[in-house]
Amino acid sequence: MAADGPGGGIDEQMLEELLAEAHEASPTDLPVLVSRLAPLVGVERVDLYLVDLQQRLLVPLVDGLPPLDIDSTMAGRAYRTLGLRMEETRHERLVTWLPLVDGAERLGVLGVTAVDVDTALRRRCRILASLLSMVVVSKREYSEDFARRTRLETMRLPAELLRAFLPPRTIANRHATSTAVLEPAYRLGGDAFDHSLTGSTLHAVILDAMGHDLSAGLATAVAMAACRSARRADADLPEMVGTIDRALARWLPEQYCTGILARLDTDEGILRWCNCGHPPPLLIRDERVLEEALERTPEPPMGMPSELFASPRTLHEERLRPGDRVLLYTDGVTESRIVGDVEFGLERFTDTIIRATAAGTMPAEALRQLIHSLLARQRDVLRDDATLVLVEWKPER
């Protein structure tokens, strides 16, 4: 790094050693190491904030600092837009907020305080944010410290079971994005999602097991494991459903699970899916929900008696247009009750979707706003799990 930013020269060797130390340190040591980075980068202060489980707050990694609201602060704006944001403090300092991102998944923000900010310093801050994102991801898989910071309630056992199986909230390649949310975040029963990328194929799955207790969570966990096993063996979608059917019939014969297993060809925009007793996907095009565009003849849930579906599951197909979004959801969304004990319903749901996805909001932020809008209508109390998966096909032109 050049010595052209605020604070004078930058000791590259010390910075390199400190970053290496950060990779080896425990999460509890990370705040101290981050603070030591400040003079080496040429700033007064560096603060690391991680997003909480429900994506409402940015939680500081050190004690003594208040959490920051995502919807009303400049730090939250950096998180929402994935852009650099700046604000002036009362002490005539500038705070530069940068998003912490792992691939397409938003982790939190980095706050950098300095007397002055120029182009070179902004570049160093971006490099620092990228490096610290990798450090956070490398540590959160084996440490409870980050989970304790970002959880604001005690998690029930079924939710703990299912969250152990979940992938990152958001994944993407150059042509497509898949992002998901689940509520109630700490009291899940039988809902789950999965998504992954294989070459030019995006895989997306949504599952909803019968019931709201640990047995429902176990059924979903078995279905998830069977799905991944078949997918990694290069099975097609009907074969994957068959694998889940057999696994549930063998290990949990009293349980069944609805769901959609989908694949998107990210080069050609061809969506293929199997629907097993689940609400049909919704197609969002030009900020409108196209009614019944992806509705097909329903088939029985997975795990039901085999005589109900002697023939292989039906594979559906639809060619998407650039910019199309496909929304998968569980019935806990539309069957939830709002003020006056009225069912939320599909019409209110689609209206909420249109509002959340308007004006080109990126998929992960659109889904965050959508689930929070749903929760607000129900005063943050859900009687059933509500899970959403949003897939966008946006090929490079």
C-alpha positions as CSV (number, residue, x, y, z in Angstrom):
1,M,0.0,0.0,0.0
2,A,1.2,3.5,-0.8
3,A,1.9,6.1,1.9
4,D,-0.6,8.6,0.4
5,G,-3.5,8.5,2.8
6,P,-4.3,10.3,6.0
7,G,-2.0,9.4,8.9
8,G,1.2,9.3,6.9
9,G,3.1,6.2,5.9
10,I,1.7,2.8,6.0
11,D,3.8,0.0,7.4
12,E,3.0,-2.8,4.9
13,Q,4.9,-5.5,6.8
14,M,3.1,-4.7,10.1
15,L,-0.2,-4.7,8.3
16,E,0.5,-8.0,6.6
17,E,1.6,-9.6,10.0
18,L,-1.5,-8.2,11.7
19,L,-3.9,-9.6,9.1
20,A,-2.2,-13.0,9.3
21,E,-2.7,-12.8,13.1
22,A,-6.4,-12.0,12.6
23,H,-6.8,-15.2,10.6
24,E,-5.3,-17.2,13.4
25,A,-7.0,-15.4,16.3
26,S,-10.2,-16.5,18.1
27,P,-13.4,-14.4,17.4
28,T,-13.1,-12.9,20.9
29,D,-9.6,-11.5,19.9
30,L,-10.9,-10.0,16.7
31,P,-12.1,-6.6,18.0
32,V,-8.7,-5.9,19.5
33,L,-6.9,-6.8,16.3
34,V,-9.4,-4.7,14.2
35,S,-8.6,-1.7,16.4
36,R,-4.9,-2.2,15.9
37,L,-5.5,-2.1,12.1
38,A,-6.7,1.6,12.3
39,P,-3.3,3.4,12.5
40,L,-1.8,1.0,9.9
41,V,-4.5,1.9,7.4
42,G,-4.2,5.5,8.2
43,V,-7.5,6.1,10.2
44,E,-8.4,6.8,13.8
45,R,-10.9,4.0,14.4
46,V,-12.2,0.8,12.8
47,D,-15.4,-0.8,14.1
48,L,-17.0,-4.1,13.0
49,Y,-20.7,-4.7,13.1
50,L,-22.5,-8.0,12.2
51,V,-26.2,-8.3,11.2
52,D,-28.6,-10.0,13.6
53,L,-30.5,-13.1,12.7
54,Q,-33.6,-11.2,11.6
55,Q,-31.7,-8.5,9.7
56,R,-33.1,-5.6,11.8
57,L,-29.9,-4.5,13.6
58,L,-26.2,-4.2,13.1
59,V,-24.6,-5.5,16.3
60,P,-21.1,-4.3,17.3
61,L,-18.4,-6.8,17.9
62,V,-17.3,-5.0,21.0
63,D,-19.2,-4.2,24.2
64,G,-20.1,-0.6,24.9
65,L,-21.3,0.4,21.4
66,P,-25.0,0.5,20.7
67,P,-26.5,-1.6,17.9
68,L,-27.5,0.3,14.8
69,D,-30.9,0.1,13.2
70,I,-30.7,-1.1,9.6
71,D,-33.7,0.9,8.3
72,S,-32.8,4.3,9.8
73,T,-29.0,4.7,10.0
74,M,-26.3,5.5,7.5
75,A,-24.6,2.2,8.4
76,G,-27.9,0.4,7.7
77,R,-28.1,2.1,4.3
78,A,-24.6,0.8,3.5
79,Y,-25.9,-2.7,4.4
80,R,-29.2,-2.3,2.4
81,T,-27.6,-1.0,-0.8
82,L,-24.2,-2.7,-0.6
83,G,-22.6,0.8,-1.2
84,L,-20.1,3.0,0.6
85,R,-21.8,5.6,2.7
86,M,-20.3,8.5,4.7
87,E,-21.5,10.7,7.6
88,E,-19.9,13.4,9.7
89,T,-19.7,13.0,13.5
90,R,-20.1,15.7,16.2
91,H,-16.3,15.8,16.6
92,E,-15.7,16.8,13.0
93,R,-14.7,13.4,11.9
94,L,-15.9,11.4,8.9
95,V,-17.2,7.8,9.3
96,T,-17.1,5.7,6.2
97,W,-19.5,2.8,6.3
98,L,-18.7,-0.2,4.0
99,P,-20.7,-3.4,3.6
100,L,-19.1,-6.7,4.7
101,V,-20.0,-9.3,2.0
102,D,-19.2,-12.9,1.5
103,G,-19.9,-13.5,-2.2
104,A,-23.5,-12.4,-2.3
105,E,-24.3,-12.8,1.3
106,R,-24.4,-9.7,3.5
107,L,-22.6,-10.1,6.8
108,G,-22.7,-6.6,8.3
109,V,-20.8,-3.4,7.9
110,L,-17.4,-1.9,8.7
111,G,-17.2,1.6,10.2
112,V,-14.0,3.6,9.6
113,T,-13.4,6.9,11.3
114,A,-10.9,9.4,10.0
115,V,-10.2,13.2,9.9
116,D,-10.3,13.2,6.2
117,V,-11.1,10.7,3.4
118,D,-9.6,10.7,0.0
119,T,-9.7,8.2,-2.9
120,A,-6.7,6.2,-1.7
121,L,-8.1,5.8,1.8
122,R,-11.5,4.6,0.4
123,R,-9.6,2.0,-1.7
124,R,-7.8,0.8,1.4
125,C,-11.0,0.6,3.4
126,R,-12.6,-1.5,0.7
127,I,-9.7,-3.9,0.7
128,L,-9.9,-4.0,4.5
129,A,-13.7,-4.8,4.4
130,S,-13.1,-7.6,1.9
131,L,-10.3,-9.1,4.1
132,L,-12.3,-8.9,7.3
133,S,-15.3,-10.4,5.6
134,M,-13.2,-13.5,4.8
135,V,-12.0,-13.6,8.4
136,V,-15.5,-13.5,9.8
137,V,-16.7,-16.3,7.5
138,S,-13.7,-18.4,8.3
139,K,-14.4,-18.2,12.0
140,R,-18.2,-18.3,12.4
141,E,-18.4,-22.0,11.4
142,Y,-16.5,-23.2,14.5
143,S,-17.2,-20.5,17.1
144,E,-20.3,-19.6,19.1
145,D,-19.2,-16.0,19.7
146,F,-20.6,-14.6,16.5
147,A,-23.9,-16.6,17.0
148,R,-24.2,-15.2,20.5
149,R,-23.7,-11.7,19.3
150,T,-26.2,-11.9,16.4
151,R,-28.9,-13.8,18.3
152,L,-31.2,-11.6,20.3
153,E,-33.3,-14.4,21.7
154,T,-32.9,-18.0,22.9
155,M,-33.5,-20.4,20.0
156,R,-35.8,-23.3,20.4
157,L,-34.5,-26.8,19.7
158,P,-36.4,-27.4,16.4
159,A,-35.1,-24.1,15.0
160,E,-31.6,-25.0,16.1
161,L,-31.8,-28.3,14.4
162,L,-33.0,-26.8,11.1
163,R,-30.6,-23.9,11.1
164,A,-27.7,-26.3,11.3
165,F,-28.6,-27.5,7.8
166,L,-29.2,-24.2,6.2
167,P,-26.9,-22.7,3.5
168,P,-26.0,-19.0,3.4
169,R,-29.0,-16.7,3.0
170,T,-27.9,-15.5,-0.4
171,I,-25.9,-17.1,-3.3
172,A,-25.3,-15.8,-6.8
173,N,-23.3,-16.1,-10.0
174,R,-23.0,-13.7,-12.9
175,H,-26.5,-14.5,-14.2
176,A,-28.7,-15.4,-11.2
177,T,-29.3,-14.9,-7.5
178,S,-31.1,-16.9,-4.9
179,T,-32.0,-15.5,-1.5
180,A,-34.1,-16.7,1.4
181,V,-35.6,-15.8,4.8
182,L,-37.3,-17.8,7.5
183,E,-39.6,-16.6,10.3
184,P,-40.2,-17.0,13.2
185,A,-36.4,-16.9,13.3
186,Y,-36.1,-18.5,16.8
187,R,-39.1,-20.8,16.8
188,L,-39.1,-22.6,13.5
189,G,-40.9,-25.9,13.3
190,G,-40.7,-27.6,9.9
191,D,-39.8,-25.1,7.2
192,A,-36.4,-24.9,5.5
193,F,-34.8,-23.9,2.3
194,D,-31.7,-24.9,0.3
195,H,-29.9,-23.5,-2.7
196,S,-26.6,-24.1,-4.4
197,L,-24.7,-23.5,-7.7
198,T,-23.3,-26.2,-10.0
199,G,-21.7,-24.8,-13.1
200,S,-24.5,-22.9,-14.9
201,T,-27.3,-24.4,-12.8
202,L,-28.9,-22.8,-9.8
203,H,-30.7,-25.3,-7.5
204,A,-33.4,-24.0,-5.2
205,V,-35.5,-25.9,-2.7
206,I,-38.3,-25.0,-0.2
207,L,-39.6,-27.6,2.3
208,D,-42.5,-27.5,4.8
209,A,-43.0,-30.6,7.0
210,M,-46.2,-31.5,8.7
211,G,-46.5,-30.1,12.2
212,H,-44.6,-27.5,14.2
213,D,-42.5,-29.6,16.7
214,L,-39.3,-31.5,16.7
215,S,-40.7,-34.3,14.6
216,A,-41.4,-31.8,11.9
217,G,-37.9,-30.5,12.1
218,L,-36.6,-34.1,11.9
219,A,-38.7,-34.8,8.8
220,T,-37.4,-31.6,7.1
221,A,-33.8,-32.5,8.0
222,V,-34.2,-36.0,6.5
223,A,-35.7,-34.5,3.4
224,M,-32.9,-32.0,3.1
225,A,-30.2,-34.6,3.5
226,A,-31.9,-36.9,0.9
227,C,-32.2,-34.0,-1.5
228,R,-28.6,-33.1,-1.2
229,S,-27.4,-36.7,-1.5
230,A,-29.4,-37.1,-4.7
231,R,-28.3,-33.8,-6.1
232,R,-24.6,-34.5,-5.5
233,A,-25.1,-37.8,-7.3
234,D,-26.3,-35.8,-10.3
235,A,-29.9,-37.1,-10.1
236,D,-32.6,-35.3,-12.0
237,L,-35.5,-33.6,-10.2
238,P,-38.0,-36.5,-10.3
239,E,-35.3,-38.8,-9.0
240,M,-34.5,-36.4,-6.2
241,V,-38.1,-36.3,-5.1
242,G,-38.1,-40.1,-5.2
243,T,-35.1,-40.2,-3.0
244,I,-36.9,-38.0,-0.4
245,D,-40.0,-40.1,-0.7
246,R,-38.1,-43.3,0.1
247,A,-36.1,-41.7,2.9
248,L,-39.2,-40.3,4.7
249,A,-41.1,-43.6,4.2
250,R,-38.2,-45.6,5.8
251,W,-37.1,-43.3,8.6
252,L,-40.2,-41.3,9.5
253,P,-43.2,-43.1,8.0
254,E,-45.7,-41.0,10.0
255,Q,-44.4,-37.8,8.5
256,Y,-44.7,-36.1,5.2
257,C,-43.4,-32.9,3.6
258,T,-44.5,-30.5,0.9
259,G,-42.0,-28.7,-1.2
260,I,-40.7,-27.5,-4.5
261,L,-37.5,-28.6,-6.0
262,A,-36.3,-26.3,-8.8
263,R,-33.4,-25.8,-11.2
264,L,-32.6,-22.8,-13.2
265,D,-30.3,-22.9,-16.2
266,T,-28.6,-19.6,-15.6
267,D,-27.3,-19.3,-19.2
268,E,-30.6,-19.9,-21.0
269,G,-33.1,-18.9,-18.3
270,I,-35.0,-22.2,-18.3
271,L,-36.7,-23.0,-15.0
272,R,-37.6,-26.6,-14.3
273,W,-39.4,-27.7,-11.1
274,C,-41.4,-30.4,-9.3
275,N,-44.2,-29.4,-7.0
276,C,-45.1,-31.8,-4.3
277,G,-48.3,-30.6,-2.6
278,H,-46.9,-27.0,-2.2
279,P,-48.3,-23.6,-3.1
280,P,-47.3,-22.8,-6.7
281,P,-44.3,-20.5,-7.4
282,L,-45.1,-16.9,-8.2
283,L,-43.6,-15.2,-11.3
284,I,-42.7,-11.5,-10.8
285,R,-42.1,-9.7,-14.1
286,D,-41.9,-5.9,-14.6
287,E,-42.8,-5.3,-11.0
288,R,-46.0,-7.3,-11.4
289,V,-47.0,-10.7,-10.1
290,L,-48.3,-12.7,-13.1
291,E,-51.3,-14.6,-11.8
292,E,-51.2,-18.4,-12.2
293,A,-48.2,-18.2,-14.6
294,L,-46.4,-21.1,-12.8
295,E,-49.5,-22.9,-11.5
296,R,-49.7,-26.6,-12.5
297,T,-51.7,-29.6,-11.4
298,P,-50.7,-30.4,-7.8
299,E,-49.1,-33.7,-6.7
300,P,-49.0,-35.4,-3.3
301,P,-46.5,-34.3,-0.7
302,M,-43.3,-36.2,-0.3
303,G,-43.4,-39.2,2.1
304,M,-47.1,-40.0,1.4
305,P,-48.0,-43.7,0.7
306,S,-46.4,-44.8,-2.5
307,E,-49.7,-45.9,-4.1
308,L,-50.7,-42.3,-4.4
309,F,-47.9,-41.6,-7.0
310,A,-47.0,-44.9,-8.7
311,S,-45.6,-42.9,-11.7
312,P,-42.6,-40.6,-11.6
313,R,-43.2,-37.0,-10.5
314,T,-44.1,-34.5,-13.2
315,L,-41.3,-32.1,-14.3
316,H,-42.6,-28.6,-15.2
317,E,-40.7,-26.1,-17.3
318,E,-40.9,-22.4,-18.1
319,R,-38.6,-20.0,-20.0
320,L,-37.9,-16.9,-18.0
321,R,-37.3,-13.4,-19.4
322,P,-34.2,-11.4,-18.2
323,G,-35.1,-9.7,-15.0
324,D,-37.8,-12.2,-14.0
325,R,-38.0,-13.2,-10.3
326,V,-39.6,-16.4,-9.1
327,L,-40.8,-16.5,-5.5
328,L,-41.3,-19.7,-3.5
329,Y,-43.2,-19.5,-0.3
330,T,-44.8,-21.7,2.4
331,D,-48.4,-21.6,3.3
332,G,-47.5,-20.1,6.7
333,V,-47.2,-16.8,4.7
334,T,-50.7,-16.7,3.1
335,E,-52.6,-18.5,5.9
336,S,-51.3,-16.3,8.7
337,R,-53.7,-14.1,10.6
338,I,-53.6,-10.3,10.7
339,V,-55.3,-7.7,12.9
340,G,-59.0,-8.8,13.4
341,D,-58.1,-12.5,13.0
342,V,-58.4,-12.1,9.2
343,E,-56.4,-14.5,7.0
344,F,-53.5,-12.6,5.2
345,G,-54.3,-14.3,1.9
346,L,-52.7,-14.4,-1.5
347,E,-54.1,-11.1,-2.7
348,R,-52.5,-9.1,0.2
349,F,-49.4,-11.2,-0.2
350,T,-49.0,-10.3,-3.9
351,D,-49.6,-6.6,-3.1
352,T,-46.9,-6.7,-0.5
353,I,-44.5,-8.4,-3.0
354,I,-45.1,-5.7,-5.6
355,R,-44.3,-3.0,-3.0
356,A,-41.1,-4.8,-1.8
357,T,-39.7,-5.5,-5.2
358,A,-40.4,-2.2,-6.8
359,A,-37.8,0.3,-8.1
360,G,-35.2,-2.4,-8.8
361,T,-34.4,-3.3,-5.2
362,M,-31.8,-6.0,-5.2
363,P,-33.2,-9.5,-4.4
364,A,-31.8,-9.9,-0.8
365,E,-33.0,-6.5,0.3
366,A,-36.4,-6.9,-1.4
367,L,-36.9,-10.2,0.5
368,R,-35.8,-8.6,3.8
369,Q,-38.3,-5.8,3.3
370,L,-41.0,-8.3,2.3
371,I,-40.7,-10.5,5.4
372,H,-40.5,-7.5,7.7
373,S,-43.7,-6.1,6.1
374,L,-45.4,-9.4,6.6
375,L,-44.3,-9.5,10.3
376,A,-45.5,-5.9,10.8
377,R,-49.0,-6.7,9.6
378,Q,-49.1,-9.5,12.1
379,R,-47.5,-7.6,15.0
380,D,-44.4,-9.9,14.8
381,V,-46.5,-13.0,15.9
382,L,-46.7,-15.9,13.5
383,R,-48.7,-19.1,14.2
384,D,-46.8,-21.0,11.5
385,D,-43.4,-20.9,9.9
386,A,-43.2,-18.4,7.0
387,T,-40.4,-19.1,4.5
388,L,-39.6,-17.3,1.3
389,V,-37.1,-18.0,-1.5
390,L,-36.6,-15.5,-4.3
391,V,-34.7,-16.4,-7.4
392,E,-33.8,-13.8,-10.0
393,W,-32.5,-14.4,-13.5
394,K,-30.6,-11.4,-14.7
395,P,-28.1,-12.4,-17.4
396,E,-25.3,-10.1,-18.3
397,R,-26.0,-8.3,-21.6
